[in-house]
Amino acid sequence: MIPPDWTAHHREEDGEVLGYLAPAGEGAYTPMTPFGHAAGEPGAEADARAALDARGLAYLADPWRLRLPGRAEPITVRIVEVGPDRMRVANADFGYEGADLGHVFTLDVPEPGRLSPA
């Protein structure tokens, strides 16, 4: 669940949530993806909003690395869906034999520990 002190930032054209502003000290905010990863450095509210506007939803097209229990190396995944409480990522790692390509993993939101940019 997104922390209650985070403020949603919406795309102006259609109201899509691009991310959140997480308080980072007096007058400072960290821009966060909808699933809890920093999308920029802490700064003024306007700067945090600008960082989210500039990034848009591009993170959906990026490859990500997912840490799995009992496996030393993370696997490559693609984001399929992000909601306020859960997200789904699909296996995109040809070298991972534990699940077929496209296998979907469901993660809690925010997900700052197991998922990282590739």
Beta strands, then each sheet from edge to edge (+ up, - down):
strand 1: 7-10
strand 2: 17-23
strand 3: 29-32
strand 4: 63-66
strand 5: 75-82
strand 6: 86-91
strand 7: 104-108
strand 8: 115-117
sheet 1: 1+ 2- 3+
sheet 2: 7+ 6- 5+ 4- 8+
end
